[in-house]
Amino acid sequence: MHNVRVQFTVPNVKKIVNLDVHVNGEDRKLRFRVEKFNFDSENGSSEDLVRILRDRITNYDSEWELYHIGTPTDGEIPVTFRFKNQQKNA
């Protein structure tokens, strides 16, 4: 299975983004969740940041899989997860 990445901005997202897409003649519902993980950018090292991310991703809800780790800003790291059981529309 091939993956296609399309970067887009969805304003005012609180937690979950639901997308309806049309792929090879089939409609599909995709769900993404964006979480912002906090870290102490003043006192933490790169190793601390990696450890924090690893812990939080490893222990995250098992129905979601890691999709993308964003650029750290202002003591937060945006992490996007994709719902594992995507659905095809009838």
C-alpha positions as a Python dict, from the first residue, in 0.01 Angstrom:
ca = {
    (1, 'M'): (0, 0, 0),
    (2, 'H'): (134, 340, -93),
    (3, 'N'): (93, 652, 117),
    (4, 'V'): (39, 999, -22),
    (5, 'R'): (109, 1295, 201),
    (6, 'V'): (-73, 1620, 147),
    (7, 'Q'): (5, 1903, 384),
    (8, 'F'): (-281, 2137, 465),
    (9, 'T'): (-386, 2377, 736),
    (10, 'V'): (-716, 2335, 917),
    (11, 'P'): (-787, 2638, 1138),
    (12, 'N'): (-947, 2616, 1481),
    (13, 'V'): (-903, 2242, 1530),
    (14, 'K'): (-966, 2143, 1890),
    (15, 'K'): (-872, 1773, 1884),
    (16, 'I'): (-981, 1560, 1588),
    (17, 'V'): (-991, 1629, 1215),
    (18, 'N'): (-1233, 1419, 1010),
    (19, 'L'): (-1166, 1413, 637),
    (20, 'D'): (-1378, 1260, 361),
    (21, 'V'): (-1159, 1178, 61),
    (22, 'H'): (-1213, 1009, -273),
    (23, 'V'): (-937, 755, -357),
    (24, 'N'): (-938, 535, -668),
    (25, 'G'): (-1314, 557, -702),
    (26, 'E'): (-1383, 493, -333),
    (27, 'D'): (-1494, 736, -65),
    (28, 'R'): (-1302, 708, 261),
    (29, 'K'): (-1328, 869, 601),
    (30, 'L'): (-995, 960, 761),
    (31, 'R'): (-946, 1074, 1118),
    (32, 'F'): (-646, 1258, 1256),
    (33, 'R'): (-579, 1379, 1608),
    (34, 'V'): (-331, 1654, 1689),
    (35, 'E'): (-180, 1662, 2038),
    (36, 'K'): (58, 1923, 2171),
    (37, 'F'): (309, 1781, 2417),
    (38, 'N'): (477, 2024, 2657),
    (39, 'F'): (847, 2021, 2734),
    (40, 'D'): (1082, 2254, 2920),
    (41, 'S'): (1282, 2411, 2638),
    (42, 'E'): (1485, 2624, 2883),
    (43, 'N'): (1611, 2344, 3107),
    (44, 'G'): (1575, 2031, 2895),
    (45, 'S'): (1823, 1878, 2656),
    (46, 'S'): (1758, 1719, 2316),
    (47, 'E'): (1786, 1381, 2484),
    (48, 'D'): (1514, 1481, 2734),
    (49, 'L'): (1290, 1587, 2447),
    (50, 'V'): (1338, 1255, 2267),
    (51, 'R'): (1269, 1061, 2588),
    (52, 'I'): (950, 1259, 2655),
    (53, 'L'): (827, 1205, 2299),
    (54, 'R'): (913, 835, 2303),
    (55, 'D'): (726, 783, 2631),
    (56, 'R'): (416, 971, 2524),
    (57, 'I'): (397, 811, 2181),
    (58, 'T'): (459, 459, 2313),
    (59, 'N'): (189, 497, 2579),
    (60, 'Y'): (-64, 673, 2356),
    (61, 'D'): (-411, 530, 2286),
    (62, 'S'): (-355, 206, 2088),
    (63, 'E'): (-635, 288, 1840),
    (64, 'W'): (-417, 568, 1702),
    (65, 'E'): (-81, 547, 1523),
    (66, 'L'): (191, 806, 1491),
    (67, 'Y'): (156, 1004, 1168),
    (68, 'H'): (376, 1313, 1201),
    (69, 'I'): (593, 1497, 1456),
    (70, 'G'): (589, 1872, 1400),
    (71, 'T'): (847, 2138, 1473),
    (72, 'P'): (884, 2228, 1843),
    (73, 'T'): (777, 2584, 1926),
    (74, 'D'): (738, 2770, 2256),
    (75, 'G'): (780, 2462, 2473),
    (76, 'E'): (531, 2251, 2275),
    (77, 'I'): (565, 1979, 2014),
    (78, 'P'): (268, 1913, 1786),
    (79, 'V'): (222, 1542, 1718),
    (80, 'T'): (-34, 1410, 1470),
    (81, 'F'): (-186, 1063, 1508),
    (82, 'R'): (-396, 876, 1251),
    (83, 'F'): (-687, 653, 1352),
    (84, 'K'): (-588, 295, 1264),
    (85, 'N'): (-929, 166, 1154),
    (86, 'Q'): (-1015, 404, 869),
    (87, 'Q'): (-1347, 337, 701),
    (88, 'K'): (-1461, 313, 342),
    (89, 'N'): (-1796, 476, 274),
    (90, 'A'): (-2069, 265, 117),
}
